[in-house]
């Protein structure tokens, strides 16, 4: 039986565990349920999608192979419905093409089976810390730089009169850059601030997502906002245009 949170106490993180292996599901439930985390379990993709429609979760730990839908289809359905809940994919596939496919379909992270429990714990903690950072950022409600406006509560981005369609990762990266506008940001700090610390993965991921962002954010006849600081990282600042 869950206890009511004490007044002023940080609410528990809500994690949805999705796997058709009952032993693994039970093991993960025991591992991650704590005084700071509440876990909910699902053995099928259909039940997971229903739960995600009914309540808010801070993270989904999702098996790639399920009896009804595979993890890729679940990610695709989530993102197409506008649900931005972070997804950590558990997969037996360890080749580069599979990892890229998972990210393209909307997963935020992945870990290959069999996995080291310490690494899984680290990745879950990193995602939940990132969620805590995002919640604190939302209290500001809006970020602005030039004619770029980010509504943190609605997760909506506008450049001038144009609404931009960003993935969750692109949105988080843009918020981090704009939230620190005017500062030279080192690559390592960006990766850990957006993807979670410690960052585990290919550092070139940052360059890929900066490319995605630039194609969506930068507009002809508008001042440049996103700048590369060679040998260091990136910086968001309003480029002054000549009179």
Sine and cosine of phi, psi and omega as CSV:
sin_phi,cos_phi,sin_psi,cos_psi,sin_omega,cos_omega
0.00,0.00,0.76,-0.65,-0.04,-1.00
-0.98,0.19,0.54,-0.84,0.02,-1.00
-1.00,-0.08,0.52,-0.85,0.07,-1.00
-0.94,0.34,0.64,-0.77,0.03,-1.00
-0.92,0.39,0.64,-0.77,0.07,-1.00
-0.94,0.35,0.51,-0.86,-0.02,-1.00
-0.85,0.52,0.76,-0.65,0.01,-1.00
1.00,0.10,-0.11,0.99,0.00,-1.00
-0.99,0.11,0.57,-0.82,0.03,-1.00
-0.88,0.48,0.80,-0.59,0.01,-1.00
-0.90,0.43,0.46,-0.89,0.00,-1.00
-0.92,0.40,0.56,-0.83,0.15,-0.99
-0.96,0.29,0.62,-0.79,-0.01,-1.00
-0.95,-0.31,0.88,-0.48,-0.04,-1.00
-0.88,-0.48,0.76,-0.65,0.07,-1.00
-0.98,-0.21,0.85,-0.52,0.02,-1.00
-0.98,-0.22,0.82,-0.58,-0.06,-1.00
-0.80,-0.60,0.93,-0.36,0.01,-1.00
-0.33,-0.95,0.63,-0.78,-0.03,-1.00
-1.00,0.03,-0.03,1.00,0.06,-1.00
-1.00,0.00,0.95,-0.31,-0.09,-1.00
-0.88,0.47,-0.56,0.83,0.00,-1.00
-0.93,0.37,-0.70,0.71,0.02,-1.00
-0.91,0.41,-0.65,0.76,0.01,-1.00
-0.88,0.48,-0.70,0.72,0.03,-1.00
-0.90,0.43,-0.64,0.77,0.01,-1.00
-0.89,0.45,-0.72,0.69,0.00,-1.00
-0.90,0.44,-0.62,0.78,0.02,-1.00
-0.87,0.50,-0.72,0.69,-0.01,-1.00
-0.92,0.39,-0.60,0.80,-0.04,-1.00
-0.93,0.37,-0.63,0.78,-0.19,-0.98
-0.97,-0.23,-0.29,0.96,0.07,-1.00
-0.95,0.31,0.79,-0.61,-0.05,-1.00
-0.43,-0.90,-0.14,-0.99,0.02,-1.00
-0.96,0.30,-0.16,0.99,0.01,-1.00
-0.92,-0.39,-0.20,0.98,-0.09,-1.00
-0.73,-0.68,0.74,-0.67,0.14,-0.99
-0.94,-0.33,0.78,-0.63,-0.03,-1.00
-0.95,-0.32,0.62,-0.78,0.13,-0.99
-0.85,-0.53,0.65,-0.76,-0.10,-1.00
-0.93,-0.38,0.53,-0.85,0.12,-0.99
-0.58,-0.81,0.68,-0.74,0.03,-1.00
-0.99,-0.13,-0.13,0.99,-0.04,-1.00
-0.72,-0.69,0.40,-0.92,0.05,-1.00
-0.93,0.37,-0.60,0.80,-0.03,-1.00
-0.90,0.44,-0.67,0.74,0.03,-1.00
-0.92,0.39,-0.63,0.78,0.02,-1.00
-0.87,0.49,-0.70,0.72,0.01,-1.00
-0.90,0.45,-0.62,0.79,0.05,-1.00
-0.89,0.45,-0.72,0.70,0.01,-1.00
-0.88,0.48,-0.63,0.77,-0.02,-1.00
-0.94,0.35,-0.44,0.90,0.10,-1.00
-0.97,0.23,-0.48,0.88,-0.13,-0.99
-1.00,0.01,-0.46,0.89,-0.06,-1.00
-0.52,-0.85,0.21,-0.98,-0.04,-1.00
-1.00,-0.05,0.70,-0.71,0.11,-0.99
-0.84,-0.55,0.49,-0.87,0.05,-1.00
-1.00,0.01,-0.31,0.95,-0.03,-1.00
-0.28,-0.96,0.60,-0.80,0.16,-0.99
-0.90,-0.43,0.84,-0.54,0.14,-0.99
-0.99,-0.14,0.94,-0.34,-0.28,-0.96
-0.84,-0.54,0.82,-0.58,0.09,-1.00
-0.96,0.27,0.63,-0.78,0.01,-1.00
-0.92,0.39,-0.70,0.72,-0.11,-0.99
-0.98,-0.20,0.91,-0.41,0.02,-1.00
-0.79,-0.62,0.34,-0.94,-0.09,-1.00
-0.93,0.37,-0.44,0.90,-0.03,-1.00
-0.95,-0.30,-0.86,0.51,0.06,-1.00
-0.90,-0.43,0.55,-0.83,0.14,-0.99
-0.99,0.11,0.24,-0.97,-0.08,-1.00
-0.86,0.51,-0.56,0.83,0.01,-1.00
-0.88,0.47,-0.68,0.73,-0.01,-1.00
-0.92,0.39,-0.61,0.79,0.04,-1.00
-0.89,0.45,-0.72,0.70,0.05,-1.00
-0.85,0.52,-0.71,0.71,-0.02,-1.00
-0.89,0.46,-0.68,0.74,0.01,-1.00
-0.91,0.41,-0.65,0.76,0.03,-1.00
-0.86,0.51,-0.79,0.61,-0.08,-1.00
-0.93,0.37,-0.59,0.81,0.02,-1.00
-0.93,0.37,-0.40,0.92,0.03,-1.00
-1.00,0.02,-0.02,1.00,0.00,-1.00
1.00,0.01,0.06,1.00,0.01,-1.00
-0.98,0.21,0.83,-0.55,-0.08,-1.00
-0.95,-0.31,0.28,0.96,0.01,-1.00
-0.83,0.56,0.77,-0.64,0.02,-1.00
-0.87,0.49,0.62,-0.79,-0.02,-1.00
-0.83,-0.56,0.81,-0.58,0.14,-0.99
-0.96,-0.28,0.91,-0.41,-0.09,-1.00
-1.00,0.01,0.76,-0.65,0.15,-0.99
-0.99,-0.14,0.82,-0.58,-0.10,-0.99
-0.56,-0.83,0.56,-0.83,0.11,-0.99
-0.99,0.11,-0.18,0.98,0.01,-1.00
-0.99,0.13,0.80,-0.59,-0.04,-1.00
-0.84,-0.54,0.16,0.99,0.00,-1.00
-1.00,0.08,0.35,-0.94,-0.09,-1.00
-0.87,0.49,-0.67,0.74,-0.04,-1.00
-0.86,0.51,-0.66,0.75,0.01,-1.00
-0.91,0.41,-0.66,0.75,0.00,-1.00
-0.90,0.43,-0.69,0.72,0.02,-1.00
-0.90,0.45,-0.66,0.75,0.01,-1.00
-0.87,0.49,-0.69,0.73,0.01,-1.00
-0.87,0.49,-0.70,0.72,0.01,-1.00
-0.92,0.40,-0.64,0.77,0.00,-1.00
-0.90,0.44,-0.54,0.84,-0.01,-1.00
-0.99,0.15,-0.10,1.00,0.11,-0.99
0.87,-0.49,-0.02,1.00,0.08,-1.00
-0.93,0.36,0.55,-0.83,0.01,-1.00
-1.00,-0.08,-0.39,0.92,-0.02,-1.00
-0.34,-0.94,0.22,-0.98,0.00,-1.00
-0.49,-0.87,0.41,-0.91,0.10,-1.00
-0.55,-0.83,0.69,-0.73,-0.11,-0.99
-1.00,0.03,0.61,-0.79,0.14,-0.99
-1.00,0.05,0.59,-0.81,-0.13,0.99
-0.95,0.30,0.60,-0.80,-0.07,-1.00
-0.92,-0.38,0.38,-0.92,0.12,-0.99
-0.99,0.14,0.78,-0.62,-0.06,-1.00
-0.86,0.51,-0.62,0.79,0.00,-1.00
-0.88,0.47,-0.62,0.78,0.00,-1.00
-0.93,0.37,-0.67,0.74,0.02,-1.00
-0.88,0.48,-0.70,0.71,0.05,-1.00
-0.85,0.52,-0.68,0.73,-0.03,-1.00
-0.90,0.44,-0.66,0.75,-0.02,-1.00
-0.94,0.35,-0.63,0.77,0.05,-1.00
-0.90,0.43,-0.72,0.70,0.03,-1.00
-0.86,0.51,-0.67,0.75,-0.02,-1.00
-0.88,0.47,-0.69,0.73,-0.01,-1.00
-0.92,0.39,-0.64,0.77,0.00,-1.00
-0.94,0.35,-0.58,0.82,0.08,-1.00
-0.90,0.43,-0.65,0.76,0.02,-1.00
-0.89,0.46,-0.62,0.79,0.04,-1.00
-0.91,0.42,-0.59,0.81,0.04,-1.00
-0.91,0.41,-0.66,0.75,0.05,-1.00
-0.88,0.47,-0.69,0.72,-0.01,-1.00
-0.89,0.45,-0.64,0.77,0.01,-1.00
-0.89,0.45,-0.64,0.77,0.03,-1.00
-0.92,0.40,-0.62,0.78,0.03,-1.00
-0.90,0.43,-0.59,0.81,-0.04,-1.00
-0.89,0.45,-0.41,0.91,0.00,-1.00
-0.89,0.46,-0.42,0.91,0.04,-1.00
-0.96,0.27,-0.37,0.93,0.04,-1.00
0.95,0.30,-0.68,0.73,-0.07,-1.00
-0.57,-0.82,0.62,-0.78,0.14,-0.99
-0.88,-0.48,0.57,-0.82,-0.01,-1.00
-0.62,-0.78,0.55,-0.84,0.18,-0.98
-0.46,-0.89,0.91,-0.41,-0.09,-1.00
0.87,0.49,-0.78,-0.62,0.01,-1.00
-1.00,-0.09,0.24,0.97,0.07,-1.00
-1.00,-0.06,0.80,-0.60,0.00,-1.00
-0.81,-0.59,0.76,-0.66,0.03,-1.00
-0.87,-0.49,0.90,-0.43,0.11,-0.99
-1.00,-0.01,0.95,-0.31,-0.12,-0.99
-0.96,0.29,-0.48,0.88,0.00,-1.00
-0.96,0.28,-0.64,0.77,-0.01,-1.00
-1.00,-0.06,-0.09,1.00,-0.07,-1.00
0.79,0.61,0.73,0.68,-0.01,-1.00
-0.89,-0.45,0.65,-0.76,-0.02,-1.00
-0.81,-0.59,0.74,-0.67,0.06,-1.00
-0.79,-0.61,0.65,-0.76,0.18,-0.98
-0.89,-0.46,0.96,-0.27,-0.15,-0.99
0.91,0.41,-0.81,-0.59,0.02,-1.00
-1.00,-0.05,-0.01,1.00,-0.10,-1.00
-0.99,-0.11,0.78,-0.63,0.10,-1.00
-1.00,0.08,0.75,-0.67,-0.02,-1.00
-0.99,-0.15,0.67,-0.75,0.02,-1.00
-0.98,-0.17,0.95,-0.31,-0.04,-1.00
-0.89,-0.45,0.53,-0.85,0.16,-0.99
-0.96,0.28,0.19,-0.98,0.01,-1.00
-0.86,0.51,-0.69,0.72,-0.03,-1.00
-0.92,0.40,-0.66,0.75,0.04,-1.00
-0.88,0.47,-0.66,0.75,0.02,-1.00
-0.88,0.47,-0.73,0.68,-0.01,-1.00
-0.88,0.47,-0.66,0.75,0.00,-1.00
-0.91,0.42,-0.70,0.71,0.01,-1.00
-0.89,0.47,-0.67,0.74,0.03,-1.00
-0.87,0.49,-0.66,0.76,-0.01,-1.00
-0.90,0.44,-0.71,0.71,-0.03,-1.00
-0.92,0.40,-0.74,0.68,-0.04,-1.00
-0.94,0.34,-0.58,0.82,0.04,-1.00
-0.90,0.43,-0.36,0.93,0.04,-1.00
-0.90,-0.45,0.49,0.87,-0.10,-1.00
-0.87,0.49,0.59,-0.81,-0.06,-1.00
1.00,0.00,-0.15,0.99,0.01,-1.00
-0.97,-0.25,0.62,-0.78,0.15,-0.99
-0.98,0.18,0.88,-0.47,-0.10,-1.00
-0.96,-0.28,0.83,-0.55,0.03,-1.00
-0.95,0.31,0.54,-0.84,-0.04,-1.00
-0.81,0.58,-0.71,0.70,-0.03,-1.00
-0.87,0.49,-0.66,0.75,-0.01,-1.00
-0.92,0.40,-0.62,0.78,0.03,-1.00
-0.91,0.42,-0.73,0.68,-0.02,-1.00
-0.86,0.51,-0.70,0.71,-0.02,-1.00
-0.96,0.28,-0.54,0.84,0.00,-1.00
-0.95,0.32,-0.53,0.85,-0.06,-1.00
-0.99,-0.17,-0.71,0.71,-0.05,-1.00
-1.00,-0.02,-0.27,0.96,0.00,-1.00
0.97,-0.24,0.52,-0.86,0.00,-1.00
-0.95,-0.31,0.66,-0.75,-0.05,1.00
-0.97,0.23,0.61,-0.80,0.03,-1.00
-0.95,0.30,0.78,-0.62,0.04,-1.00
-0.83,-0.56,0.92,-0.40,-0.01,-1.00
0.43,-0.90,-0.22,-0.98,-0.03,-1.00
-1.00,0.08,0.88,-0.47,0.01,-1.00
-0.85,0.52,-0.41,0.91,0.02,-1.00
-0.92,0.39,-0.21,0.98,0.09,-1.00
-0.81,0.59,-0.61,0.79,-0.02,-1.00
-0.88,0.47,-0.67,0.74,0.01,-1.00
-0.90,0.44,-0.63,0.78,0.01,-1.00
-0.88,0.48,-0.73,0.68,-0.04,-1.00
-0.95,0.30,-0.51,0.86,0.11,-0.99
-0.90,0.43,-0.59,0.80,0.08,-1.00
-0.89,0.46,-0.70,0.71,0.06,-1.00
-0.85,0.53,-0.73,0.68,-0.04,-1.00
-0.88,0.47,-0.71,0.70,-0.05,-1.00
-0.88,0.48,-0.64,0.77,0.00,-1.00
-0.90,0.44,-0.49,0.87,-0.04,-1.00
-1.00,-0.06,-0.56,0.83,-0.13,-0.99
-1.00,0.00,-0.72,0.69,-0.06,-1.00
-0.96,0.27,0.75,-0.66,-0.05,-1.00
-0.81,-0.58,0.56,-0.83,0.08,-1.00
-0.85,0.53,0.60,-0.80,0.03,-1.00
0.92,0.39,0.26,0.96,0.11,-0.99
-0.87,-0.49,0.56,-0.83,0.03,-1.00
-0.86,0.51,0.61,-0.79,0.04,-1.00
-0.94,0.35,0.64,-0.77,-0.03,-1.00
-0.92,-0.39,-0.57,0.82,-0.13,-0.99
-0.96,-0.29,0.86,-0.51,-0.13,-0.99
-0.83,-0.55,0.62,-0.78,0.10,-0.99
-1.00,0.02,0.76,-0.65,0.11,-0.99
-0.97,-0.24,0.98,-0.19,-0.17,-0.99
-0.83,0.56,0.77,-0.64,0.04,-1.00
0.99,0.15,-0.08,1.00,-0.04,-1.00
-0.83,-0.56,-0.87,0.50,-0.06,-1.00
0.17,-0.99,-0.82,-0.58,-0.10,-0.99
-0.64,-0.77,0.24,-0.97,-0.01,-1.00
-0.46,-0.89,0.67,-0.74,0.13,-0.99
-0.98,-0.20,0.84,-0.54,0.09,-1.00
-0.41,-0.91,0.41,-0.91,-0.01,-1.00
-0.99,0.11,0.91,-0.42,-0.01,-1.00
-0.96,0.28,0.81,-0.58,-0.01,-1.00
-0.96,0.27,0.71,-0.70,0.03,-1.00
-0.99,-0.13,0.54,-0.84,0.01,-1.00
-0.95,0.30,0.56,-0.83,-0.04,-1.00
-0.93,0.36,0.00,0.00,0.00,0.00
